[in-house]
C-alpha cells in the first residue's frame, strides 16, 4: 500500500519544483494537518461500525444495533442503500436487510459516505458549491465505473464524494481565504488549487488524502484523492492510474453540466482526444450514449444528500 505521507510530500515536490520551498512546505503540512483535520473528527458511531466491520467474527445484530445509536446515520444509510447507486431492486426497509443485500464492503463504504457528508450539514456559499459538486462527481463516477468496468462502482462513488473534502476542511478551518466568487469557481475550478498552493504550500488533494488516511478509509480511495490533480504520479500503478483518470473525467463532466447546461455533443467531441478518454479507451459514441444517464444521476445525487 502506498504510504500517503511520503506520497503526499513527493507530490508536493513534483508540483512546486522549487527546492528552496521544501522545508517551508513540509513544516506547513506537518503543522497544519493535525489542526485542520482535528476540527472535524469522524463520528463516533461510524467509527465503531467501521471497527466492527474489520473483525472476522462480527454479527449483523452488532452492526445494526450500533448504527441505530445514531438515528441520522441510520436514516442516511437506508436512504443511500435505496438509491439507484446501489442498485436496490426492491425497497430496503431495515438495516438488517441493507446489510444482507449490500454486503460488508458496500456497507462500510455507505457508512463512510453518509458520515462524511454529515460533517458539513450547514455548509453554504463556496462550501455548499463544493459539497454539491462532490455528490455529483460521485454519481457520475459510479456510472462510468459500472459501464467501463474500471475499479468498482462503490469505490469510485466514495472517491468522487471525497475527492474535494480538503476544500471543505480548509473552508471550515479558515486556513485558506478563497477570495473568488461561486461563479468564478464554477468557470475556473483550478483557482482553488492555485490559491491553496500560494497561501499554505499544499493543496486540498494532499490534505484530503491525509485526513482520509487518518479516518482509516481503505485503499485505494485516499490514493485516488491524493492523485486526482497529479495523474502522472499515478502512472506507476496502472490500476490506480485508470481509476484516477475516471475520477478526473467525472470531475470534468460535472463541471460542464454545472456551467454549460445539458448539451453534451460539443463537450464530448472535445473530450474524446483528451488524456483521460484516451487512457480509458473511450470514444465519442460511448460518452454520448451515456450522457442522458449522467445528467439524470447528477440531479439525483444532489437530492440524496440535501
Secondary structure, DSSP 8 states (H G I E B T S, - for coil): ---HHHHHHHHHHHHH--GGGHHHHHHHHHHHHHHHHHTS---HHHHHHHHHHTSSS--HHHHHHHHTTSHHHHHHHHHHHTSGGGT-SS---SHHHHHHHH-HHHHHHHHHHHHHHHTTTT--THHHHHHHHHHHHHHHHHHHHHHHT-S-HHHHHHHHHHTTHHHHHHHHHT-S---S-HHHHHH-THHHHHHHHHHTSS-HHHHHHHHHHHTT--TTHHHHHHHTT-HHHHTTSHHHHHHHHHHHHHHHHHHHHHHH-S--HHHHHHHTTSHHHHHHT--HHHHHHHHHHHHHHHHHHHHHH-
